[in-house]
Amino acid sequence: MSKTKTKPVLEVRNLSTCFKTDQGVVTAIDDVSFDLYPGETLGIVGESGCGKTVTSKSIMRLLPEHLSFQKPESRVMYGGLNLAAATEAEMRTVRGDKIAMIFQEPMTSLNPVFKIGAQLEEALSYHTDLDRKARRQRAIDMLRQVEMPEPERRVDEYPHQLSGGMRQRVMIAMALCCEPEVLIADEPTTALDVTIQAQILDLMEGLKNKFNTAIMLITHDLGVVAQICDRVMVMYAGRVIEVASVRDLFHNPQHPYTQALLRSIPKSGGRQKGERLPTIKGIVPSLFNLPPGCRFQDRCEYREERCVRDEPLLEQHGNRSYRCHLPLGGAQ
């Protein structure tokens, strides 16, 4: 992370996104706040359905407006612009240029009927003054930067002609072609084998160091978090429950849910033959029927009466914050 951590490039405050459903309005992410700094990689982790992807799409304003809305207090500050209240015209000047996103599944994110080069050039045609020849050369250069083999040939191929790892490299090239200040990566290594996964992560790290890009990495893989992230934000049932540096989070988790996640990581050695891998009992509560008090209380082994009665606030403690009445203080 950048040593001169002075001003965030992105400030998210009280971000709450609701969906309209047949059962009524449900709040998918509730009062999410965090900062993202230049040259920093912030990991966002949690079980499926905890709100990681909704958070990223809310920032980018990519959720369908007829099905979703953000509460009035939501603020997503980039420069002097509140993206949560920006017009669609203002969002188009930011989206893909200043803030870019790598989507989870490249095969469904790339248009199957257009060549790779045409899709790379689309953002350049909108956000730059480059002519057609210069855009094509820029597309080839970007494919070369993401270590695509034979970029001069691949630029004229269709997505179905590329492997999964190659398609993911195309997605990264598309996201970085305008040299954004913020890169949001939603499960960028899902469905890739471990060798290609390592290459993609090394590639993202190298490009971040080159361009000083701030990265928001959404993942369920804590091994990936340990490898490339500077800070971690843990989410549960639409809420932020802990934010800390990678070192603090892994060595001294404060929230019982964070501790349970870390215990669930498979480790080589240290277990008896036949010993079961620790799991978190129960399931994430339905957003339509959240429990009173702490949202994790039904699954927490440390629960007390006040955990059932009162929902804890997300409070700052030094360089970290957590939402818990009974922080673990290093209990492992």
Stockholm file with secondary structure:
# STOCKHOLM 1.0

chainA/1-332         MSKTKTKPVLEVRNLSTCFKTDQGVVTAIDDVSFDLYPGETLGIVGESGCGKTVTSKSIMRLLPEHLSFQKPESRVMYGGLNLAAATEAEMRTVRGDKIAMIFQEPMTSLNPVFKIGAQLEEALSYHTDLDRKARRQRAIDMLRQVEMPEPERRVDEYPHQLSGGMRQRVMIAMALCCEPEVLIADEPTTALDVTIQAQILDLMEGLKNKFNTAIMLITHDLGVVAQICDRVMVMYAGRVIEVASVRDLFHNPQHPYTQALLRSIPKSGGRQKGERLPTIKGIVPSLFNLPPGCRFQDRCEYREERCVRDEPLLEQHGNRSYRCHLPLGGAQ
#=GR chainA/1-332 SS CCSCCCSCSEEEEEEEEEEEETTEEEEEEEEEEEEECTTCEEEEECSTTSSHHHHHHHHHTCSCTTTEEECTTCEEEETTEEGGGCCHHHHHHHBTTTEEEECSCHHHHSCTTSCHHHHHHHHHHHHCCCCHHHHHHHHHHHHHHTTCSSHHHHTTSCGGGSCHHHHHHHHHHHHHTTCCSEEEEESTTTTCCHHHHHHHHHHHHHHHHHHTCEEEEECSCHHHHHHHCSEEEEEETTEEEEEEEHHHHHHSCCSHHHHHHHHTSCCSSSSCTTCCCCCCCSCCCCTTSCCSSCTTGGGCTTCCHHHHHCCCCCEEETTEEECCSSCCTTCC
#=GC SS_cons         CCSCCCSCSEEEEEEEEEEEETTEEEEEEEEEEEEECTTCEEEEECSTTSSHHHHHHHHHTCSCTTTEEECTTCEEEETTEEGGGCCHHHHHHHBTTTEEEECSCHHHHSCTTSCHHHHHHHHHHHHCCCCHHHHHHHHHHHHHHTTCSSHHHHTTSCGGGSCHHHHHHHHHHHHHTTCCSEEEEESTTTTCCHHHHHHHHHHHHHHHHHHTCEEEEECSCHHHHHHHCSEEEEEETTEEEEEEEHHHHHHSCCSHHHHHHHHTSCCSSSSCTTCCCCCCCSCCCCTTSCCSSCTTGGGCTTCCHHHHHCCCCCEEETTEEECCSSCCTTCC
//
